[in-house]
Amino acid sequence: MKKIVLCAGLASIATGVAAQSGPDMMFEGAIAYGISTDFSDDFEYVTLDFSLEGQFPGSAGLGYFLDYESLAESSDLGDNIDALYYGLTYDVGPGTLQFGRPKSVITDFTDGPRYGQDPSFRIFLSSFTGSILELLTLDEEDIYGLRYDGNYGQFNVGLSLHYSQSADVTLSSAALSYDAGNFTPFVLVETLSEFGPGEETRFSLGTKYADGPFSGLISYTMNAAFDPDLSSLLLTGEYQVNDNFEAGLTILQIDGGGGAEEIYGIGGQYTFDVGAYVRADVTAFSSGGDDPIYNFEVGYEF
């Protein structure tokens, strides 16, 4: 596992580089401390997320990218859950190629507001509605691949391919969306070679929505590559109350054939003008055996 403290040092170095490089480089991220509790058990954590991308000086469309996300218990920063993506980019007219260890194209299409999701299982929940690449990278360090993102008028196309030699698995992902103004409907397909016939492919249908202070996402995923009867429905939305405060909700229903589980979340975040923020979320479950989870977080966005 990569050490979160080392990545914090990398983040500070990259901040200085970004400040000197001007428009050819973009660097942004956030670091936070939080606590999740159901008032019988507490989990204190630290998160670090950042992304770095840019173009090589004097190159004809050749660039680079680096994305890092991590979650660690505050008492043991070295034993963290993390996701690292990096590589080169190349502009090819109507699209962009990425080589190395890119994110899945499905991740970007399903990315949206997330409120009320406890960070300790956020990666697990995202696998029900987004790409399962995040789960694979937790166990397999040698995953590499390539990705293509193209724009053809109002249509956007995405293709990505990842392979792990040690696990001998191939993950293929495809995405197609249409820009219809406030709505952006999309279709997603993902196949993992490790699963047997009838279980290896998953499909998602959905749309994004944005209009003024409102933004949201709804998607339905069939056969989430875990069980033939498994499906999930995600509804998430956000409202920008003013320049500093935003609030949102998330509803996730997971149906395994033998019954459905609903996860409900609501939360809000206040961001100060200097970039510091405070955040609170509540997560509740339809099953009566699980208590609500309350999450409180303070952080800094850079």
C-alpha positions in Angstrom: 0.0 0.0 0.0 1.1 3.5 -0.7 1.6 5.7 2.4 -0.8 8.5 2.7 1.9 10.7 4.4 4.2 10.3 1.3 1.3 11.4 -0.9 0.7 14.4 1.2 4.3 15.4 0.5 3.8 14.7 -3.2 0.7 17.0 -3.1 2.7 19.9 -1.6 5.4 19.5 -4.2 2.9 19.4 -7.1 1.1 22.5 -5.7 4.3 24.5 -6.1 4.9 23.1 -9.6 1.3 23.9 -10.7 1.7 27.5 -9.5 4.8 28.0 -11.7 3.5 26.2 -14.8 0.5 28.3 -15.5 -2.1 27.1 -18.0 -0.2 24.0 -19.1 -0.8 22.3 -15.8 -3.9 21.8 -13.6 -3.6 20.6 -10.0 -6.5 20.3 -7.5 -7.5 18.2 -4.6 -8.6 18.0 -0.9 -7.5 16.7 2.4 -9.8 16.0 5.3 -10.3 14.6 8.8 -13.6 13.0 9.8 -15.4 10.7 12.1 -18.2 8.2 11.3 -20.3 6.9 14.2 -23.5 5.1 15.0 -22.9 6.2 18.7 -21.8 2.7 19.6 -18.8 2.4 17.3 -16.6 5.2 15.9 -14.3 5.3 12.9 -11.9 8.3 12.7 -10.3 8.7 9.3 -8.1 10.9 7.1 -8.7 11.3 3.3 -6.4 12.7 0.6 -7.6 13.2 -3.0 -5.8 15.0 -5.7 -5.4 15.1 -9.5 -2.7 16.5 -11.7 -2.8 16.8 -15.5 -1.1 18.9 -18.1 0.8 19.1 -21.4 4.5 18.7 -22.0 6.1 22.0 -23.2 6.6 22.0 -26.9 4.8 18.7 -27.5 2.2 18.2 -30.2 -0.7 17.0 -28.0 1.4 14.8 -25.6 0.5 15.2 -21.9 0.2 13.4 -18.6 -2.2 12.7 -15.7 -2.1 11.5 -12.1 -5.1 10.8 -9.9 -4.9 9.6 -6.3 -7.6 8.9 -3.7 -7.0 7.4 -0.2 -8.8 6.6 3.0 -6.9 5.7 6.2 -7.8 5.3 9.9 -6.4 8.3 11.6 -4.5 6.1 14.1 -2.7 4.2 11.3 -2.1 6.3 8.2 0.2 3.7 6.7 -2.6 1.1 6.4 -4.8 2.9 4.0 -7.2 2.0 1.2 -6.2 3.9 -2.0 -6.6 4.1 -5.7 -3.8 5.4 -8.0 -4.2 6.2 -11.7 -1.4 7.6 -13.9 -0.1 7.7 -17.4 0.3 9.7 -20.7 -2.3 11.4 -22.8 -2.4 12.2 -26.5 -4.8 14.3 -28.4 -6.1 12.7 -31.6 -8.4 15.2 -33.1 -12.0 14.5 -32.0 -10.7 12.6 -28.9 -8.0 11.8 -26.4 -6.0 8.6 -25.7 -4.7 7.7 -22.3 -2.0 5.1 -21.7 -0.8 3.5 -18.5 -3.3 3.1 -15.7 -6.3 5.3 -16.5 -9.7 5.3 -14.8 -12.6 3.4 -16.4 -14.7 5.5 -18.7 -17.7 4.4 -16.7 -16.3 6.2 -13.6 -16.7 9.6 -15.2 -20.1 9.0 -16.6 -21.5 7.9 -13.2 -19.6 10.5 -11.2 -22.0 12.8 -9.4 -23.0 14.3 -6.1 -22.7 11.8 -3.2 -24.2 12.6 0.1 -24.9 10.3 3.0 -22.4 7.7 2.0 -20.1 6.6 4.8 -16.5 6.9 3.4 -15.5 3.6 4.9 -17.6 1.7 2.4 -18.0 4.4 -0.4 -15.7 2.4 -2.7 -17.8 -0.7 -2.2 -21.1 1.0 -2.9 -19.7 2.7 -6.0 -19.1 -0.7 -7.5 -22.8 -1.3 -7.7 -23.5 1.7 -9.9 -20.1 2.5 -11.5 -17.1 0.5 -12.6 -15.8 -2.4 -10.7 -12.2 -1.3 -11.5 -12.0 0.4 -8.1 -12.5 -3.0 -6.4 -10.0 -4.7 -8.6 -7.3 -2.1 -7.9 -7.6 -2.8 -4.1 -6.1 -6.3 -4.6 -4.2 -6.1 -7.9 -1.3 -3.7 -8.2 -0.3 -4.6 -11.8 -3.5 -3.4 -13.6 -2.7 -1.3 -16.7 -4.6 -0.3 -19.7 -5.6 2.3 -22.2 -8.6 4.6 -22.7 -10.2 6.7 -25.4 -12.6 9.6 -25.0 -14.2 11.1 -28.1 -16.6 13.9 -28.9 -18.7 13.8 -32.0 -21.2 16.7 -32.0 -23.7 16.0 -29.3 -22.5 12.4 -28.8 -19.7 11.5 -26.4 -18.0 8.0 -26.7 -15.7 6.3 -24.2 -13.8 3.1 -24.4 -11.3 1.6 -21.9 -9.5 -1.7 -21.5 -7.6 -2.9 -18.4 -5.6 -6.0 -17.9 -3.9 -7.6 -14.8 -1.2 -10.2 -15.6 -1.1 -11.7 -12.1 -4.9 -12.2 -11.9 -5.2 -12.9 -15.6 -8.3 -10.8 -16.0 -9.4 -8.3 -18.6 -11.9 -5.5 -17.9 -13.5 -3.9 -21.0 -15.7 -0.8 -20.6 -17.8 1.3 -23.1 -19.9 4.4 -22.6 -22.1 6.4 -24.9 -23.9 9.6 -24.0 -25.9 12.3 -25.7 -26.0 16.0 -24.8 -29.6 17.0 -24.8 -29.3 20.3 -23.0 -30.2 19.9 -19.3 -30.3 16.1 -19.7 -27.4 13.8 -20.6 -28.7 10.3 -21.1 -26.1 7.5 -21.2 -25.6 3.8 -21.8 -22.8 1.8 -20.1 -21.4 -1.7 -20.7 -18.7 -3.5 -18.8 -17.3 -7.0 -19.1 -14.9 -8.9 -16.9 -13.3 -12.0 -18.4 -13.0 -13.8 -15.0 -16.7 -14.5 -14.8 -18.5 -17.3 -16.6 -21.1 -17.2 -19.4 -24.1 -15.0 -18.5 -22.3 -13.4 -15.6 -19.5 -11.4 -17.1 -21.4 -8.4 -18.6 -23.2 -5.6 -16.8 -25.4 -2.9 -18.3 -26.3 0.5 -17.0 -28.9 3.1 -18.3 -29.3 6.5 -16.9 -29.1 10.3 -17.3 -27.4 13.2 -15.7 -29.3 16.5 -15.1 -28.1 20.0 -14.6 -30.1 23.3 -14.4 -28.8 26.3 -12.5 -28.3 25.3 -8.9 -29.7 21.8 -9.4 -27.6 18.8 -10.5 -28.3 15.1 -10.3 -28.0 11.6 -11.6 -30.2 8.6 -12.0 -29.0 5.2 -13.2 -30.2 1.6 -13.3 -27.6 -1.2 -13.4 -28.4 -4.8 -14.5 -26.3 -7.8 -13.6 -23.6 -6.1 -11.6 -21.0 -8.8 -12.4 -21.6 -10.4 -9.0 -24.8 -12.3 -9.4 -27.2 -12.8 -12.4 -30.1 -11.6 -10.3 -28.4 -8.5 -8.9 -29.5 -5.0 -9.9 -29.2 -1.6 -8.5 -31.0 1.8 -8.8 -29.2 5.0 -7.9 -30.7 8.5 -7.5 -28.5 11.3 -6.3 -28.9 15.1 -6.4 -27.4 18.3 -5.2 -28.7 21.8 -4.7 -26.3 24.8 -4.5 -28.1 27.0 -1.9 -25.5 29.8 -2.2 -21.9 30.4 -3.1 -20.8 28.6 0.2 -23.4 26.1 1.1 -24.6 23.0 -0.8 -26.9 20.1 0.2 -27.9 16.8 -1.4 -29.3 13.4 -1.1 -28.6 9.9 -2.3 -30.9 6.9 -2.6 -29.4 3.5 -3.5 -31.5 0.4 -3.9 -29.7 -3.0 -4.3 -31.9 -5.9 -5.3 -30.4 -9.4 -5.1 -33.4 -11.3 -6.2 -34.2 -12.5 -2.7 -35.0 -9.0 -1.5 -34.0 -5.4 -1.7 -32.0 -3.2 0.5 -32.3 0.6 0.4 -29.7 3.0 1.5 -30.7 6.6 2.1 -28.4 9.5 2.6 -28.7 13.3 3.2 -26.0 15.8 3.9 -24.6 19.3 3.4 -21.3 21.1 3.1 -20.3 24.6 3.9 -17.1 25.9 2.2 -15.3 29.0 3.4 -13.8 31.5 1.1 -10.3 30.3 1.9 -11.1 26.7 0.8 -11.7 25.1 4.2 -15.0 23.3 4.7 -17.2 21.5 7.2 -19.5 18.7 6.2 -22.2 16.5 7.8 -24.0 13.4 6.4 -26.5 10.9 7.7 -26.8 7.4 6.2 -29.9 5.2 7.0 -30.7 1.6 5.9 -34.1 0.0 5.2 -33.2 -3.1 7.2 -34.1 -2.7 10.8 -30.9 -4.2 12.1 -28.5 -1.4 11.1 -28.4 1.9 13.0 -28.0 5.2 11.1 -24.4 6.3 10.5 -23.5 9.9 11.2 -20.5 11.4 9.5 -18.8 14.7 10.4 -15.8 16.0 8.4 -13.5 19.0 8.2 -11.2 19.6 5.3 -9.4 21.9 2.9 -9.8 22.0 -0.9 -6.9 23.2 -3.0 
